[in-house]
Amino acid sequence: METDIATVRTELKEYRESITTELSALCGTVKGMEESLSACTDDVSCLQKEVHRLTAVADALQKKCDDLEARSRRNNVRIVGVPESQGCSPASVSALLKQAFDLKEAPLLDRAHRSLLPVPGRGSPPRVIVAHLHYYQDCTNILRLAREKQRIKMSGMNISVFPDYTAKTAKARAAFNDIRRQLREIEGMKFGILYPARLRITYQNVEKTFSTPEEAQTYITQNITGR
């Protein structure tokens, strides 16, 4: 029995030493992981700050690019409804604008071209003509007359003239189309879209301005239509 007990003690001692060695190695591994995780946490914190900074810079650059693009289009008008067979040279478009709005003189155009889309097939609407006027005053005058006349019939054509907004601005303004249709049915309602995309309504001598269609819809439902 003494021999067996000695053997068991020896085995237990060896097992304990093995466990101790493994625990020591595991403690070293855990300590190394803790140091690595601490360094990773610091790196993640730094990266988050850098991402926030770069996001702010990217947003500022995006707004600046949008503003520059919008400014480059200030002298542009978009002419809708001119058949593809009609020429779109600056001289022909200038003569078209003069005839459409009964101008004393043909406006000076720097350039004019069709929208950059494939040529439409038979029966499809013609591409839009984008015309760049040399003088900003001519552009604002034509757009004012276009708002007054809406659709213009001439020489078998029904044409309309609109400002040349950027895609982002045009999408934001189009978001108010449903609201504008509702407002047309309300007697005594006056409304308009402010640049770049804000809805202004005047009803019973009260003027309100909205930045989103949701804000406008909530106000109209709660204070005007009651529906």
N, C-alpha and C positions, 0 to 999 in steps of 0.2 A: 504493500500500500504506500509505503514511504517513497518507493521508486516511482509509482504512478503519480503520487502527488507532486514530486519533483518535476516529472515530465510535464504535467499540466501547468505548473508554475512557469516552466521554461516557455511553453507554448503561449501562455497568457502574456508573458513579458515580451515575447517577439511580436505578438499581435498588437500589444499596446504601443510598442515602439513604431510598428508599421502605421498604426492609426495616427500617432503623434506626428510622424513624418508627413503623412498625407494631409493632416490638418494644417501643419505649418505651410506646406505648399499651397493649400487652398486659401489660407489667410493672405499669403503673398499675392496670389492671383486676384483675390477680392480687392486688396489694397491697390493693385495696379489698375483694376477696373474702375475703382472709385476715382483715382487720379485722372484716368482717361475720360470718364464721364464728366468729371468736373471741367476738364479742358473743353470737351465737346459742348457742354452747357454754355460756357463762356463764348465759344465760337458761334453757337446758334444765336445767342443774344446779340453779338456783334453783327451777324448776318441779318438778323431781323431789323436792326437799326439801319443797316445799309440798304436793305430792300425798301424800307419806308422812305428813306431819303431819295433813292432812285425812282420810286413810284411818284413822289411829289415832283421830281424833276421831269419825269416823262409826262405827267399830267400838264405841267406848265408848258412844256414844248408842244404837246398836242393842241392845247388851247391857242398857243401862239401860231402854230401852223394853220389851224382853222381860221384864225383871225386874218392871217396873211392871205389865205385863199379867198376868204370872203371879200377882202379889200380888192383883190385882183379882179373880182367879178363885178365891182360896183358899176362899171360902165357897160355891162352886158345886159342884153334883153334876149328872151327866148320867144321865138315866134312859132306858134303852133297852127297847123292847118294848111300850110303852103304845099301844094303837090310836088312830088319828086321831079316832075318834068319842068317845074319852074326853076330858073337859075338861082344860085345863092351867092353870086359874087357880091362884093361890097357895093358896087354901083347899082345892081338890080335890087338888092335888099333896101338900099337907101331910097330908090324910087318907089318901092313898095310901101315903105313907111310914110313917105310924103303923101302918097295917094290915100293911104288908109286913114290918116289922121288930118288930112287937109292942111298940111303944113305949107307955109309960105316958101320955105326953102328946103331942099332935100338935106337931111342931116349927114354930117361927115362920118363915115365909117372907116375904122382902121382895118377891120377884117370881119369876115362872116363865113360860117361853115355849117354843115349839117352835124347833128350829134353823131358821135363816134359809135354807130351801130351798123349792123349789116343792112344792106338795101332791102326794104320790105317788099314782100311779094304783092301780087295783084290783090286788091281788096283790103289790104292792110293800111292803117293810117301812115301818113308820111312822117319822116323823121323831123325832129325839131330843128329849127335854124337858130344858131347862136350868133348874135351880132354884137360886136364891140364898137361902141360909139366913141368918137374922139373926145367929145365934150360931155362932161357930166351933166350940165344943164339940159342938153338935148335928151339925155337918158331919162332924167327925172320928169321932164315935160311929156315924153312919150308914155312913160308908165302912168302918169296922172291921167292922160287922155284915155289910156287903155282901161283904167279902172272905171272911168265914166261911161265908156262905150261898151264895155264887156266884149261880146263877140261881134266882129266886124264883117259884114258881107260886102264883097267887092269882086268883080270879074269872075263870078261863079265860085268864089272861095269863101269859106267861113274861117276867119283867122282870129287868134287871140294872142295877146302879148303879155308876158309875165316877167318878173325879175328873175335873174339867174342866181339862185341860191346854191350853196353847197349841199351835198347829199345829206349831211347831218342836219342842217337847218331845215331843208325841205321836209325831211322825215318828221322832225319835231313839230313843224307847222301843220303837217298833214294829220297829226294825232288829234287836232282839234276839229276835224271835219264833222264828226258826228255831233259834237256840241253846237257847231255853227248851224247845222241843219235844224236842230231843236230851237235855236234862238230865232231863226227866220219865221217860225210859226207863232212867236209871241208878239203881240201887238205892242207897239211903243218901244220895242227893244232896239238898241243901237249897239253894235259890236264891231270889233276889228282886231287884227293880229298885229301886235307890235314886234319890232325886230329885237332879237332874232326869232323868238317863238313864245310870245306871251299874249294871252287873250284878255282884251279889255272890253268890258260890257258896261253900258249905261242904261239904267232902267229906273224910271220915276225919279230922275235927277240924282240917282246914287250911282257912283262909278266904282267899279271893282276891277282889279287886275289879277290874273291867275297864271301861274307858271306851269301847271300841269292840268291835263283834262280831268283828272280825278278831283282836284280842288274845285274846278269850275262846275262839274256835275253835282258835287255835294252841295255847293252853294245854291245852284239853280233849283235842285230838288227841295231843299229845306226852306228857301226864302221866296221862290217865285212860282214854280209849278205846283209844289206841295205834293208831288208824286214821286 
